[in-house]
């Protein structure tokens, strides 16, 4: 089916309609899924099905066969941390900060103690000069107290000021008369990020999961071992049973889990975030499911 679509529309048309790069389309055409994760490959197929309203079951079978031949990789939950590692790293940073402070203090004392004679003489001269300076207050002269010389100087200054201002304004006025446009500062507006894929939940083995739309309050519960696509827009809650699964969001983040615990997630406009059970209950009106 995929080859038929490419023959009918050409690869350029498929790229423009799906926003999938030409390189990735070539890999899908050749059945080469190297460099893809299972959610990414499944997301590409879902986009093709949505755009062309066709079934790509043959491509899905090739994808499943490809990933089944790969060696299984069991990874620890991405959110687990070891407390002793955090304590050790924090202690290292504290010790490094103390050592840096001691070195800076020693360097400052060394510079102050062994400053060159010329530098010390310059500092002493500055100190003596500042001591001998006394504040001078200028008394404002009333117009009647001005001498003829002061009045002449003030008049020359008032005459010179308009001339100087005219000199600065003349080039701008000439440019306006000639219709020359002044260069304007361009403000670059950042383009909004538009996710190309929805959230994909990919069970490695059969997995129970539930989805709640926080706006419509609709609920969906499934038991499946096939990838499931969740719309990115809006806010949704997800709860899963225990088992091995992967979940990827619309921004390229991939999370892997393999334990016997329930996991709770919040989808916020394509971003997936794992939350605590208490936060899940708060957002769900006090209910667990």
VODO-847915 format. One line per 3 residues: number of its first residue (from 0); for each residue y, z, x of C-alpha. Coordinates in pm, whole numbers. Each point is the difference from the previous one (the first is absolute). Last residue first. Layout:
# residues N
NUM = Y,Z,X  ...;
# end
This chain:
# residues 289
288 = 551,3863,-993  111,327,163  256,75,-269;
285 = 326,193,43  223,-279,-131  -142,-268,230;
282 = 282,25,256  -59,375,37  -378,-45,8;
279 = 21,-257,281  241,226,194  -251,287,-27;
276 = -286,-229,108  188,-87,318  145,-345,64;
273 = -110,-312,190  277,-263,5  -32,-371,-83;
270 = 318,-213,-5  -7,-299,-239  277,113,-235;
267 = -101,370,18  -378,44,-3  -98,370,16;
264 = -343,99,131  -262,274,-50  -325,30,191;
261 = -316,179,-108  -219,129,276  -341,-92,140;
258 = 126,-199,297  56,-353,128  361,-117,-36;
255 = 200,-293,140  374,-69,-46  169,-338,54;
252 = 378,-55,6  111,-365,-29  304,51,-225;
249 = -171,-86,-330  -240,292,32  -355,27,137;
246 = -285,224,-114  -340,35,168  -319,165,-126;
243 = -293,223,97  -103,258,-255  121,294,-203;
240 = 175,-67,-329  342,-157,-21  328,87,-171;
237 = 288,-248,-30  347,55,-149  242,-281,-84;
234 = 372,-68,39  156,-341,-61  -81,-339,149;
231 = -297,-33,237  -265,-119,-246  -345,130,95;
228 = -273,-230,143  -364,116,5  -250,-77,274;
225 = -364,17,-109  -225,309,23  82,115,-351;
222 = 27,300,-234  315,-31,-208  255,216,-187;
219 = 327,-135,-144  279,202,-160  321,-110,-175;
216 = 293,244,5  241,-299,-38  244,114,270;
213 = -226,221,217  -278,-262,6  -320,196,70;
210 = -290,-137,209  -348,153,37  -263,-51,269;
207 = -378,24,27  -150,-162,309  -305,-213,75;
204 = -9,-69,374  261,-158,228  258,38,-276;
201 = 313,-217,42  320,108,-180  268,-270,35;
198 = 370,56,-73  173,-325,-95  98,-276,239;
195 = 315,-197,80  237,298,10  365,-107,-26;
192 = 224,159,262  367,-30,-94  215,-223,223;
189 = 254,193,200  360,-105,-64  189,-116,307;
186 = 370,52,-39  204,-283,146  335,89,143;
183 = 262,-257,-90  159,-249,239  351,-90,-112;
180 = 26,-328,-188  257,-247,132  208,-130,-288;
177 = 292,-106,220  232,247,-174  -252,286,44;
174 = -43,-75,372  376,-6,46  31,339,-171;
171 = -272,151,221  165,-133,318  346,133,-111;
168 = -110,356,-89  -12,131,358  329,-164,99;
165 = 167,117,-321  -102,359,79  154,-29,347;
162 = 325,-136,-142  10,275,-261  -33,265,277;
159 = 260,-146,243  298,60,-232  -96,362,-65;
156 = -47,60,376  335,-156,86  170,220,-263;
153 = -162,315,140  112,-90,355  358,-60,-117;
150 = 11,333,-188  -129,187,306  272,-160,224;
147 = 276,87,-252  -111,366,11  -196,151,-287;
144 = 123,336,-137  106,-143,-340  -348,-150,-55;
141 = -156,342,52  -207,35,308  -352,138,-23;
138 = -65,251,268  -283,-94,230  -227,287,80;
135 = -143,19,344  -320,198,51  -43,134,349;
132 = -223,-159,265  -39,214,312  -343,133,-100;
129 = -135,-349,-70  103,-116,345  -166,294,171;
126 = -333,-63,-184  13,-373,73  61,73,368;
123 = -294,242,9  -232,-260,-158  111,-265,250;
120 = -57,240,290  -351,79,-128  -85,-372,-28;
117 = 127,-67,351  -206,291,133  -327,-149,-146;
114 = -189,200,-265  -291,205,134  4,295,-240;
111 = 100,-186,-318  -241,-289,57  -287,239,78;
108 = 76,212,-307  -9,-310,-226  -325,-126,155;
105 = -165,340,-47  104,12,-367  -134,-352,-61;
102 = -333,85,165  -38,323,-201  73,-183,-328;
99 = -256,-274,80  -269,261,76  69,177,-330;
96 = -28,-328,-196  -329,-92,170  -145,342,-84;
93 = 100,-38,-366  -142,-355,-19  -331,111,149;
90 = -22,290,-245  52,-239,-293  -281,-227,128;
87 = -243,290,31  83,134,-347  -48,-345,-158;
84 = -334,-44,176  -113,346,-112  78,-81,-361;
81 = -226,-302,-16  114,-265,-243  -164,-184,-290;
78 = 220,-252,-189  -168,-313,131  -339,108,-123;
75 = -253,-49,281  -125,-349,61  -341,-145,-64;
72 = -15,-353,139  -278,-219,-134  -100,-290,222;
69 = 112,-339,-145  -265,-206,-179  96,149,-337;
66 = 362,-101,60  -82,-370,38  -247,-11,-290;
63 = 255,160,-233  267,-253,106  -232,-298,-46;
60 = -91,128,-346  368,44,-85  72,-358,108;
57 = -272,-129,-233  133,217,-283  346,-158,23;
54 = 71,-24,-375  305,-199,-108  333,86,-160;
51 = 190,-170,287  249,277,85  -209,299,-113;
48 = -323,-119,161  180,-75,329  169,344,-2;
45 = -335,170,-68  -159,-185,293  278,116,235;
42 = -39,360,-120  -377,-9,62  63,-110,357;
39 = 255,277,50  -219,267,-166  -300,-99,223;
36 = 205,18,316  87,-328,162  -5,-73,377;
33 = -306,-224,-30  -45,-126,-357  -105,-355,97;
30 = -134,-187,-303  158,-323,124  235,-24,-302;
27 = 84,369,26  95,-43,366  214,-303,-82;
24 = 173,197,-276  72,282,246  164,-241,248;
21 = 201,-173,-275  151,335,-100  -54,138,-350;
18 = 321,-20,-208  -221,-97,-299  205,-287,-147;
15 = 165,-129,318  -319,26,211  -210,-172,-271;
12 = 252,-287,-18  -10,-43,377  -384,4,1;
9 = -25,-302,-226  -10,27,-383  -321,-177,-103;
6 = -183,-4,332  91,364,69  -111,107,-348;
3 = -331,-187,39  -58,169,338  50,339,-165;
0 = -243,-84,-282;
# end
